[in-house]
Each structure stands twice: as C-alpha cells, then as structure tokens.
Amino acid sequence: MKTRAAVCRAFGQPLTIEEIELADPGQGEIRVKIKACAICHSDIFFWEGAWGGALPAVFGHEAAGIVEAVGPGVTRVKVGDPVVATLIRSCGFCPSCSGGAPVFCEEVFPLDRESPIRALNGESIVHGMRIGAFAEHVVVHHSQVEAIPAHMPLDVASLIACGVLTGLGAVVNTAQVGAGMSVVVIGCGGVGLNSVQGARLAGASPIIAIDVAESKLKAAKAFGATHTINAKSEDVAARVAEYTHDRKADFVFVTVGVAGAAEQAIGLMRRNGATVLVGMPPSGVRATFDPGWIAADGQRILGSKMGSARLPIDVPKIVELYVAGRLKLDELITARFPFDDINAAIASSRSGAALRNVLVF
C-alpha cells in the first residue's frame, strides 16, 4: 500500500515527507495505522549519524496506533485494537526469550532480512529501529505491539513504547531497587524522569536527580525526586555525600548518552552498589575506571536495554499505574506537532528544551 513517511536521506539534514510503498503484512506480521509517535533522543542520534547505518531510512520508534491489518498466524491482536508499538521484536522460544529476556531475542526475522519500506521507484528504505514509525503506517512483527484499553489516550500511550519502558524498567526490572535504597539519576529528560518515577514507586529514599537545566530539575521534583543537584553550579560528589550521610548511593542510573557521565556515576556509588547504564552515547565514546576498586568494593556496572522489558507484563502494569494516578505521563509531553512539522519537533527536542515532543497524526 501507499502511505507517507519522513525519510532521512542525509545525516543531519531535514527529513523529507514522501509517499512510499509499504509491504503487506506477512506471516506473524501486522500493519498499524500510527496515531502518535514521540521523538526520542535515540532517533536524533540516528538522524545525526552518531551510530552510522545505511540510508535512506525512516526512523521513529516510540509509537501508538490502531491495528489495521493482520498477517497469517496472528492471534495476539486483531484489527481495530489500539496498541503500543515498540522496537522489541521477539520469537518467544530462543534461549533469551525463554529465559525472560525478550529484548535480546536471537531470532532473525523476515523483517530483519528485507525492509517492508520502498520508495515509489523501488528503492529499498531502511526500516529504522525495526519499526520506522515516523510514518502514517508501519508493518511490524506482532511481538512488537501490546494492546491497550480503548480509553487510553494514544498520544500519551506512545511514550510507553520506549521512554517509560526504558527509564522505569531500568529501576524496577534491571536493578530491582528495593524500599529504602538510595538512588541517583543522572539526566532528567524523558528517560531520566521515568527512572525517578520508578524509584519513587519502588519506595527508594533518597532519590537524587542530577542535571544542568533548572527546568528539568524542577520537573524531577514533581516526578518524585527528594533532592536535586545542578551539575553546572554545584559540587555533585559533595551533595550526594551530604544527602546519603556520606555513604553514597546504592544505585546510580545514567540516563544520558553523554561522555563522562558513566565515570561520574562510578564515583557516586557506594561499596557494594551499582551503576546502571541506561542512555546510549554515540559510537566511540569511552569511559575509564579502575577495575581494582570495582572489585575491592564489590561494585557492579549493569547495562539496561529497553528497561529489560517484557511487553505483555510491563505495558499493562504501566497503563494500570497511569489510570490509577500513580504514574505521570501527560506531564512528560512538552508539545504536540502535526506530522508535517516533524523537522520543527526534532529541532525542539534536539535543543534540550523538551521532555518529549509528540507527533500526532
């Protein structure tokens, strides 16, 4: 079918809204009519070429919409279902999936072998981040979506697909933070604020948020931080020591892809503590630390991909928390943009002015 998408043809250059050909859903696949897609900094990194990759491409991976068609063998969802659509594609049977880690699925899918997106001249277009949701329609594997209640606003639901799953999941799934544990969150963007929320829901105390923007530190307070530190004007290590009674933090979450943030985090975790790397910096960024001290102090460095999410478990829980008023989602949206204004939405997000900008269709 023909639909429209925002195509990246040169890294860092404006996206062009083009009519494209989208393949029909095959075995186990579905077509989703996108209603909203939030702009994540990972999309911006890809658009800038920070991780390389082939062009032309359609990016966008934080989406929600309505199932419009299903391919053979699909039983999890049906036409008309509202869904959250993610980049997590899983078979359910490989060792990783069977072990409860679908984000590390080892299967190679037909959609991995051949993109469902083509230009009208037949040119193949990269299915960016396995979804390509800067588009009016997408074709994805059925494992990439989770149905949500009809009363859930789709612009708000789009945030769940990455920012909420990643930030919240890093705390409750990857780190399994417990009540009374001390938490530091470095970076108070969309992912970081959800780590703050996750720490609050877990009963952590204190919850210390670090950023260089006062507006984001103010937001962190609203999302559950007990203390905030402006890294530009304050001595971060001294403040963390003060707020933790000189013990440092049980867990430090690095939610930004900024050089030096991981090294700073390691210096803020206590003996037997852990640093959790959540944000992904551009390729080639390096961090230096003394492994002897890590070993001697029994410390851990953990990676957290997509919050170790399991869609059928985590998405319903998040929706339930939101409906109950225990999880802030509306407050994450800085602005809504029509699809044709995607370049303005990206520029706003790139500047750091927005928590999350959302494209609405």
Buried (B, 14 or more C-beta within 10 A) or exposed (E): EEBBBBBBBEBEEBBBBBEBBBBEBBEBBBBBBBBBBBBBBBBBBBBBBBEEBEEBBBBBBBBBBBBBBBBEEBEBBEEEBBBBBBBBBBBEEBEBBEEEBBBBBEBEBEBEEEBBBBBEEEEEBBBBBBBBBBBBBBBBBBBBBBBBEEEBBBBBBBBBBBBBBBBBBBBBBBBEBEEEBBBBBBBBBBBBBBBBBBBBBBEBEBBBBBBBBEEBBBBBBEBBBBBBBBBEEEEBEEBBBEBBEEEBBBBBBBBBBBEEBBBBBBBBBBEEBBBBBBBBBBEEBEBEBEEEEBEEEEBBBBEBBBBBBBBEEBBBEBBEBBEEEEBBBEEBBBBBBEBEBBBBBBBBBBEBEBBBBBBBB
